[in-house]
Amino acid sequence: MSVMREELHHLVDQLPEEKVAPLLRLVKDQLDEPPAVRNLPFIGMLAAEPDFAERAEEILQSEDNHSV
């Protein structure tokens, strides 16, 4: 293993846990691998009237007026 790789390993081992995820993303971006597939089970779970999307702005405005 090269000296630079050993130093990188040593530095990564010293990182606080909250800084590992951003670094992991950075390293993965350098590998030219396809992005990981995300499992988003909440997508499509909203049940509403058929025109809900069309009326979204109107609904949000009425909610703002009620909170004043």
C-alpha positions in Angstrom: 0.0 0.0 0.0 1.3 3.4 -0.9 2.2 6.0 1.8 -0.6 8.3 0.7 -3.2 5.4 1.0 -1.9 4.6 4.5 -2.2 8.3 5.5 -5.7 8.4 4.1 -6.7 5.3 6.1 -5.2 6.8 9.2 -7.0 10.2 8.7 -10.3 8.5 8.0 -10.0 6.5 11.2 -9.7 9.7 13.1 -12.8 11.3 11.7 -15.8 11.9 14.0 -18.8 9.7 12.9 -20.9 12.6 11.6 -18.3 13.4 9.0 -18.0 9.9 7.6 -21.1 10.0 5.4 -20.2 13.2 3.5 -16.7 11.8 2.9 -18.0 8.5 1.8 -20.2 10.2 -0.8 -17.2 12.2 -2.1 -15.1 9.1 -2.5 -17.9 7.2 -4.2 -18.3 10.0 -6.7 -14.7 9.6 -7.7 -15.2 5.9 -8.6 -17.5 6.5 -11.6 -19.9 3.9 -10.3 -23.6 4.3 -11.0 -25.5 5.9 -8.1 -27.0 3.6 -5.5 -30.7 2.9 -6.0 -32.7 4.5 -3.2 -35.7 2.7 -1.6 -38.3 5.4 -1.0 -41.3 3.5 0.2 -43.3 6.6 1.1 -43.6 7.7 -2.6 -47.1 7.4 -3.8 -48.7 7.0 -0.4 -50.7 10.2 -0.5 -54.4 9.7 -1.0 -56.3 12.8 -2.1 -59.0 14.1 -4.5 -58.1 13.9 -8.2 -57.7 17.6 -8.5 -55.4 18.0 -5.4 -52.3 18.8 -7.5 -54.2 21.4 -9.5 -55.5 23.0 -6.3 -52.3 22.9 -4.3 -51.6 26.6 -4.4 -55.1 27.5 -3.5 -55.0 25.0 -0.6 -51.7 26.3 0.7 -52.9 29.9 0.5 -56.1 29.1 2.5 -53.9 27.4 5.1 -51.7 30.5 5.4 -54.8 32.7 5.9 -56.1 30.4 8.7 -52.8 30.5 10.6 -52.8 34.3 10.8 
